[in-house]
Amino acid sequence: MKPTVRAVLFDWDGTLVDSCEPVFRAYERMFADYDIQFDREVYAATYSPSWHFTYRAVQLPEEHWTEADRKWLGYFDQEQLCDLIGGVKSSLERLAARNVARGLVTNGSRIRVLRELAAHGIDHHFTEIVCGDDGIRRKPDPDALLLCLERLGIPPQEAAYIGDAAEDMMMARAAGVFAIGVRGTYPNHDSLAAARPDLMADSLEHAIGHLLDD
């Protein structure tokens, strides 16, 4: 059942910002440094918000993972600013008008995410942000989501989480939070549906409208 919502928390990549193509290009360049072929077919077969899953899938030796992270971030930083997904600003403003708290829980790096939030002029919307390099266990573990809610002072049963990946839904369910899936541009639609979110929304606006009864 739909909760009485006092907080809505969001994923970043694929949910609020369309980073699918820049992520692919950064992967392609980084894996080439290790003589690993990485094309769109491999991307579709191995994509996960937890990029170590991708590393394992393409058989990148674990001793290279830290270096690979640095390489990927360097290549990604050379990309142009990713576009916001349609309806992001208006959805955040609707939540603000209802005094609904907004938080961000992402596996992305803090430096990159904060830079992109500021560049898009939406950083003021998020009271709390938990990122993948904050020392908290990453999705689908619920720790990051529970930490964000604790900082907001809002119990899980009064919150919703919106994401575009199965790991997002698994995290939300493990935390006792209402899980909303929105299909993004990443190649993971089947796994998202298989994770059986509490609501599969057609768009971000649809998700927010459902929560606010608009």
N, C-alpha and C positions, 0 to 999 in steps of 0.2 A: 504494500500500500504506500501511497505517496506520503512522505513525512511532512510535518509542519517545519518549514525550512527557515532556519535562522542563518545558515551559511551555505554558500555554494563554492566548492573548490574545483579547480580545473587542472587538467593536464595542459602542457604547453604545445609541444611539437605535434602537429596534425590535428589539434583540437582548436587552438587559438591562432596558430601561425602555420602557414603552408610551407613547410621546410622539406618536403619529400624529395624534390629534385636536387637542391643543394646537398642534402645528406647523401644521396646516391653518388653525386659527383665527388664528394670528399672521400667516401668509401672507395670508389673506383681508383682514385689517385693514390690513396694510402695503401691499398692492397697491392697495387702495381709495384710499390716499393719492395714488397716481399715476393714478387713474381707469382702472385695469386690472381687468377683471372676473376673479375667481378663484373658481371653484366646484369641487365635488367631481370633476366630469368633467375639468376642467383639471388638478386635482391629480393624478388618476390618470394622465393622459397625460404630465405633465411632471415627476413626482417623481424626484428623485435625491438621494443623500446629499450630492452636490456641488451646493449650491443655486444656484451661478452657471449651471448647466445650466438650472435652472428660470427664472432671470432672462432668459436668452437666449430660452428657449422662449416666454415671454409678451411678448417684445420690450421689456423694460425697458432703456432706454438705459444703456450702461456707466458714464456719468458719474454715475449715481444709485446705483451699487451700494454704495459705502461708506456712504452715508446710509441706504440700504435695509437694510443689515446692522444698523445701530444701531436703526432703527425696529423691525425684526423682533425683535431681542433685547428691546427695551423691551416690546413686546406679549407676547412669550413669558413674560417675567418676571412679568406680571400673571396668568398662569395658575396654577392650583393645582399642587402637586407631582405629577408623573406617577407612576403606579403601577409597581412592579417587575413584570416578567413572571413568571409562575408558575415556581417551581423555581430562581430565581436564588440565593437564600441557601443552600439545601441543596446546590446544585451547587458553589458556591464553597467551602463547607465540606468537601465530598468531595475537592476538589482540595487544599485545605489539609492535610487528614488524610494525603494521600499525598505531601506536600512538593513538589507541583507548583507552580511559580511562576505567578503570575497578573499579566497586564498588560492595559492598555486602550489601544486605538488608535482614535481617533474624530475625525471632522471637526468635532465640536461645540466650542464655545468653552470654554476652561479654567475660567473663573469659574463658568459655569453647570454644567458637568459636576462639578466639585469640590463645589459647593454641593449638588447632587443626591445625589452619593455619600455625603456626610456626613449628609444628612437621612435617608437610608435605612439608615445605619449599616453600610455595606459598604466604606467608604473604606480600612479597614485591610487589605483583601484584596489591594490592588493595589500591587505594589512599584514599578512604573513606569507612567506615564500620558503618552501623547503626544496632544496635542489639535490641532485644526485651525488655531488661531491661534498655534502655537508657532514659526512661521517655517519649517516643513517642508512640502514639496510634499504636497498632499492626495491622498487616494484618487482614482483607482485606482493612482497612483504608489506604488511599494513603499517609498519612503524612510522614511516614518513607522514602518512595521512593522519595517524593518531597524534603525532607530535604537532602538526599544524592545527588540528582541532583543539588540542590542549592549550596552545598559545592563544587561540581565539577565545577560549573559555566556553566552547560550545560542545555539547555531547554528540556522539555519532548519530544518534537517532533523530537529531534535528538538523542534519546536514545532508547534502547531495554532492556527489563527485561526478564530473563530466569528463569523459575521455574517449579516445578513438581506438583503443587497443584492448585485447583480451586481458593483458596484465593490469590495465586500469580497473577493469571490472572485478578481477580477482582480488586486487588490493582493497577496493571499496567494500566488497562483500565480507572480506576477512576483518575489516574494521567496523562492520555493522553500519555502513553508510549506504544510502540510496544510490544505486549505480546507474548512470545514464550513459549509453553508448551513442556516439555520433560518428557516422562513417566519414572518414577524411580522405585524403589523397594517397595515403600509404597503402601498400598492397597487403592489407590484413583484414579485409572485410569479412571473410569466412570465419576466421578465428574469433573476431569480435562477436559475431552473431552466435557462434558456438559457446561463448562464455555466458550467454543468456543474461544480459543486463536487465535490471528492473524495468527500464524503459529504453527502447531503441528509437531514438529521435531522428527525424528527417533532416534536421539542421540545428544549429545552436539556438536560433530563435524559437524553434519548436520546443526544445528542451526547457528553455527559460519560461516560455509561455505556459507549459505544463505545470511547472513548479509554482508559478505565480497565479495560476488560474486565469490567465488573460485570454 
